[in-house]
Amino acid sequence: FEGKWIKPDKRAKLIQKRIAERKEALAEIKAHTLWRSRWKDKSKHFEFEYTVPPNIAAYYKDLMEAYYKAFAKDWKVGQPKDLGRLKVCFYINRSDFHQIGGAGGGTLAYFRFVKPLELNFFYDRLDPALSEQVMYHEANHYLHDLLNPEFNMPHFPSEALAEYYGASVFDPKTKKLVTGQVLEGRLTEIQLDVLNGEMMGLEKMLTREMYEHYTWGWSLAHFLMGDKRYRKRFERFVKELASGKGVSHEPYSFGLKTVPMPKVWEHFKKTLGLSSQEDVEELEKEWHEYVKQGLKVVTARGLEKAASRAMNSGRVIRAKRLFKEAIEKGTDSAMAYHHYAELLERKGGRDEALQYHKKALELAPLEPSLYVSLARA
């Protein structure tokens, strides 16, 4: 039993004890699933309210303190006393997240940037890694506020840096955070643009708001933050936007100030030392080369994201190959097994698909749709 020889009656007693403990723990969790009976707790910089199980909340409490510490060290900021701790709300129920947290459909997290500041997010047990990534992103908007609470950071660099920190990795044993990892989901979107010959220009991206600030903008932030020649100048560019040093602030909503995108571009050129069109083109060339050669999809999660992008764009053969590679690398994502099984079924591999449907269900036994998929197969 669990690698040891023990007497059957001892094993039975041990199992019964575990069952009793589990039942007691589940009863406690169930008693707190309604928002009115939520748990409440505090850490040094945050106030937590949650309906997720306590072990998940404990992980995020440590993670967010490590995140705060890493960002504060990078950007030399602190939490103003008048702001107090940031309230962070974790929801185990998606309907509560939307109704109580005020989040729109299709989102996993929402930062309310007007006072009282508040971070709300839904913990998706089918994809906890995505929940964590989205939390990093939205919490980063709050951390930007620490540069100047009366300023609303423009779409670039706000979303680009939020994605840069969204790729952080937390070690619960050492309680340390490593930032600036490759955000492989975004990289797969960029790679698709590159395959289609749709390269992004610096001026185009820095003069208007666009979705590509999450993709190409992230890659630019990753390039600049990772290059000793540019990091300090890029950080100064961000800080000076917030402080108004060298750039004029204009009125924004809710009594805040901001900088319009065309002026963001002008300040970017100034602080990065781009005094001519040739300088712009040279930096752009370096950035594009970095995107093509310096960023790679290597982890099981990255392969899964690339497979999902390929499947959604109709590239079935590529999607099937990438899902298989993700599984071979040891992914623990139920949805990777589920989608791979679906692709096998399309080509008549129903018998082979069954084992992957069963594995998906083994990883996520509380997900009803996976029972339906197995029954259909």
C-alpha positions in Angstrom: 0.0 0.0 0.0 1.6 3.3 -1.2 5.0 1.5 -1.6 4.9 -0.3 1.8 3.8 -3.7 3.1 1.2 -3.2 5.8 -1.6 -5.4 7.3 -5.0 -5.2 5.6 -6.8 -4.0 8.8 -4.2 -1.2 9.3 -4.7 -0.2 5.6 -8.5 -0.2 6.1 -8.3 2.0 9.2 -5.9 4.4 7.5 -8.3 4.7 4.5 -11.3 5.3 6.7 -9.4 8.0 8.6 -8.6 9.7 5.4 -12.2 9.5 4.2 -13.4 11.1 7.4 -10.8 13.9 7.1 -11.8 14.5 3.5 -15.5 14.6 4.3 -14.8 17.1 7.1 -12.7 19.3 4.8 -15.3 19.2 2.0 -18.1 20.1 4.4 -16.0 23.1 5.5 -15.4 24.1 1.9 -19.1 23.7 1.1 -20.1 25.9 4.0 -18.1 28.8 2.4 -19.1 28.5 -1.2 -21.7 31.3 -1.0 -20.1 34.7 -1.2 -22.0 35.8 2.0 -20.1 33.1 3.9 -16.7 33.7 2.2 -13.4 33.4 4.0 -11.5 36.6 4.8 -7.8 37.0 5.5 -4.9 39.5 5.3 -1.3 39.6 4.3 1.2 42.4 4.4 0.0 44.2 1.2 -3.3 42.5 0.4 -6.8 41.8 1.9 -8.2 38.5 0.7 -11.8 37.4 0.4 -12.5 34.0 -1.2 -14.7 31.0 -1.7 -11.9 28.8 -3.2 -10.5 26.1 -0.9 -8.1 27.4 1.7 -5.1 25.5 0.3 -5.5 27.3 -3.0 -6.0 30.7 -1.3 -2.8 30.1 0.8 -0.8 29.5 -2.4 -2.0 32.7 -3.9 -1.4 34.7 -0.8 2.3 33.7 -0.8 2.5 34.1 -4.6 1.1 37.7 -4.5 3.4 38.8 -1.8 6.3 37.4 -3.8 5.0 39.2 -6.9 4.7 42.5 -5.0 8.2 42.2 -3.7 9.6 41.4 -7.2 7.9 44.3 -8.9 8.7 46.8 -6.1 12.4 45.8 -6.4 12.4 46.2 -10.2 10.6 49.5 -10.2 11.6 51.0 -6.8 8.0 51.6 -5.7 6.1 51.2 -2.4 2.4 51.0 -1.4 1.1 54.5 -0.3 -0.4 54.5 3.1 -3.6 56.2 1.9 -4.3 53.3 -0.6 -4.0 50.7 2.1 -4.0 47.0 1.3 -5.5 46.0 -2.1 -8.6 43.9 -1.8 -8.3 40.6 -3.8 -11.4 38.5 -4.3 -11.2 34.9 -5.4 -14.3 33.2 -6.8 -14.9 29.5 -7.1 -18.2 30.1 -8.9 -18.1 31.8 -12.3 -21.6 33.4 -11.9 -20.6 35.0 -8.6 -17.4 36.3 -10.3 -19.5 38.0 -13.0 -22.3 39.2 -10.8 -20.4 40.3 -7.7 -17.0 41.0 -9.2 -18.5 43.1 -12.0 -16.5 41.3 -14.7 -17.6 40.9 -18.3 -18.2 37.6 -20.0 -15.2 35.6 -21.2 -12.8 37.1 -18.7 -11.0 35.4 -15.8 -9.9 38.5 -13.9 -10.8 42.2 -13.5 -8.9 45.0 -11.8 -11.1 47.9 -10.8 -8.7 50.9 -11.3 -10.9 53.5 -9.6 -11.1 53.8 -5.8 -11.6 51.7 -3.9 -9.2 49.6 -5.9 -10.1 45.9 -6.2 -8.9 42.8 -8.0 -11.5 40.1 -8.7 -10.7 36.8 -10.4 -12.2 33.4 -11.1 -10.2 30.3 -10.3 -10.6 27.9 -13.2 -9.8 24.4 -11.9 -9.6 23.1 -15.5 -6.8 25.5 -16.2 -5.2 26.7 -13.0 -2.1 27.9 -14.9 -4.2 30.2 -17.0 -5.9 31.6 -13.8 -2.5 32.3 -12.4 -1.3 34.0 -15.6 -4.4 36.2 -15.8 -4.0 37.1 -12.1 -0.4 38.3 -12.8 -1.6 40.4 -15.7 -4.4 42.1 -13.8 -2.4 42.6 -10.6 0.2 44.3 -12.7 -2.2 47.1 -13.6 -2.5 47.7 -9.8 1.3 47.7 -9.4 1.5 50.3 -12.2 -0.7 52.5 -10.1 2.0 52.6 -7.5 4.1 54.6 -9.9 1.4 57.3 -9.7 -2.1 56.5 -8.3 -3.6 59.5 -10.1 -2.3 58.3 -13.6 -3.8 55.8 -16.0 -1.0 54.1 -17.9 -1.6 54.2 -21.7 -2.5 50.9 -23.5 1.2 50.5 -24.4 3.2 50.0 -22.3 0.4 48.9 -19.8 -0.8 45.8 -21.5 2.7 44.8 -22.8 4.2 44.9 -19.3 1.2 43.2 -17.8 1.8 40.3 -20.2 5.6 40.4 -19.5 4.9 39.9 -15.8 2.1 37.5 -16.7 4.8 34.9 -17.6 6.2 34.8 -14.1 6.9 31.5 -12.3 6.4 31.1 -8.6 8.2 28.5 -6.4 6.0 27.7 -3.4 8.9 26.1 -1.5 11.3 29.0 -1.7 8.4 31.5 -2.0 10.4 33.3 -4.8 9.1 34.6 -8.1 11.0 34.5 -11.5 9.8 37.1 -14.0 10.3 37.6 -17.7 9.6 34.0 -18.9 8.4 33.3 -22.4 4.6 33.7 -22.6 4.2 30.9 -25.1 0.5 31.4 -25.7 1.2 35.0 -27.0 4.2 33.8 -28.9 2.1 31.3 -30.9 -0.1 34.2 -32.0 2.9 36.2 -33.1 4.4 33.2 -34.9 1.1 32.9 -36.9 1.4 36.6 -37.9 5.0 36.0 -39.0 3.9 33.0 -41.1 1.3 35.2 -42.8 3.9 37.9 -43.4 2.3 40.3 -41.0 5.2 41.9 -39.2 4.4 44.7 -36.7 6.1 48.1 -37.0 7.2 50.2 -34.0 5.5 53.4 -35.1 2.2 51.6 -35.9 2.1 49.9 -32.6 3.1 52.9 -30.5 0.7 55.4 -32.0 -2.7 53.7 -31.4 -4.5 51.3 -29.1 -4.7 47.8 -30.5 -5.1 44.2 -29.5 -1.5 43.5 -30.7 -0.2 45.3 -27.5 -0.9 41.9 -25.8 1.1 40.0 -28.4 3.7 42.1 -30.3 3.8 44.6 -27.4 4.7 41.8 -25.0 7.5 40.7 -27.3 8.9 44.2 -27.5 8.8 44.5 -23.7 10.4 41.1 -23.4 13.2 42.2 -25.8 13.8 45.6 -24.1 13.6 44.3 -20.5 16.0 41.4 -21.4 18.7 43.5 -23.1 21.2 45.4 -20.9 21.5 48.1 -23.6 17.9 49.1 -23.4 16.4 48.0 -20.1 17.2 51.1 -18.1 16.0 53.4 -20.9 12.8 51.5 -21.3 12.1 51.6 -17.5 12.8 55.3 -17.5 10.3 55.7 -20.4 7.6 54.0 -18.4 8.3 55.9 -15.1 8.4 59.2 -16.9 5.1 58.6 -18.5 3.6 58.1 -15.0 5.5 61.1 -13.4 4.9 63.4 -16.3 8.6 64.1 -16.6 9.3 65.1 -20.2 5.7 64.5 -21.3 2.5 66.4 -20.5 -0.5 64.6 -18.9 -4.0 65.1 -20.3 -7.4 64.5 -18.5 -8.7 60.9 -18.5 -11.9 59.4 -17.0 -12.6 59.3 -13.2 -10.4 62.3 -12.4 -7.2 60.5 -13.6 -4.6 61.8 -16.1 -3.0 59.9 -19.0 -0.8 60.4 -22.1 -2.3 59.9 -25.6 -0.7 57.2 -27.8 0.9 59.6 -30.3 2.8 61.4 -27.5 3.7 58.0 -26.1 5.5 57.3 -29.4 7.4 60.6 -29.3 8.5 60.0 -25.7 9.5 56.4 -26.6 11.8 57.7 -29.3 13.3 60.3 -27.1 14.1 58.0 -24.1 15.3 55.1 -26.3 17.6 57.5 -28.2 15.9 57.1 -31.6 16.8 60.4 -33.2 16.3 59.4 -36.8 14.3 57.1 -39.0 17.4 54.9 -39.4 17.5 54.5 -35.6 13.9 53.4 -35.6 14.5 50.9 -38.4 17.6 49.5 -36.7 15.7 48.9 -33.4 12.8 47.4 -35.3 15.1 45.0 -37.1 16.7 43.9 -33.9 13.3 43.3 -32.3 12.0 41.3 -35.3 15.1 39.2 -35.3 14.7 38.5 -31.6 11.1 37.5 -32.2 12.1 35.0 -34.9 15.2 33.6 -33.3 15.2 34.4 -29.6 11.8 33.2 -28.5 10.8 29.6 -28.6 7.9 27.4 -27.6 9.4 24.5 -25.6 7.2 23.6 -22.6 4.2 21.2 -22.6 1.9 24.2 -21.9 3.4 26.2 -24.7 2.9 23.3 -27.1 -0.7 22.9 -25.9 -1.3 26.6 -26.5 0.2 26.4 -30.0 -2.0 23.4 -30.7 -5.1 25.2 -29.6 -4.2 28.2 -31.9 -3.6 25.8 -34.8 -6.9 24.0 -34.1 -8.9 27.2 -33.9 -7.4 28.4 -37.2 -8.2 25.1 -39.0 -4.7 23.7 -39.1 -5.8 20.3 -37.9 -2.6 18.3 -38.8 -0.4 20.8 -37.0 -2.8 20.8 -34.0 -2.8 17.1 -33.7 1.0 16.9 -33.8 1.4 19.7 -31.2 -1.1 18.1 -28.8 0.7 14.8 -29.1 4.1 16.6 -28.3 2.5 18.3 -25.3 1.2 14.9 -24.0 4.6 13.3 -24.6 6.2 16.1 -22.5 3.9 15.2 -19.6 1.2 17.9 -19.7 -1.3 17.6 -16.8 -4.0 19.5 -18.7 -7.3 17.5 -19.1 -8.2 19.7 -22.1 -5.0 18.7 -24.0 -6.0 15.1 -23.7 -9.6 15.9 -24.6 -8.8 17.9 -27.7 -6.2 15.3 -28.9 -8.9 12.6 -28.5 -11.3 14.7 -30.6 -8.8 15.1 -33.4 -8.1 11.4 -33.4 -11.8 10.7 -33.7 -12.0 13.0 -36.8 -9.6 10.7 -38.6 -11.4 7.5 -37.5 -9.2 6.7 -34.6 -12.0 6.2 -32.2 -10.5 3.2 -30.4 -7.2 5.1 -29.8 -9.1 8.2 -28.7 -10.8 6.3 -25.9 -7.7 6.1 -23.8 -7.2 9.9 -24.1 -10.8 10.6 -23.2 -10.3 8.4 -20.1 -7.1 10.2 -19.2 -8.8 13.6 -19.5 -11.6 12.4 -17.2 -9.0 11.0 -14.7 -7.4 14.5 -14.5 -10.7 16.4 -14.2 -13.3 14.0 -12.8 -15.7 16.8 -11.9 -16.1 18.2 -15.4 -19.4 17.0 -16.9 -18.5 17.6 -20.6 -15.7 15.0 -20.4 -18.2 12.3 -19.5 -20.3 13.3 -22.5 -17.2 13.1 -24.8 -16.2 9.7 -23.5 -19.8 8.4 -23.9 -20.0 9.7 -27.5 -16.7 8.0 -28.4 
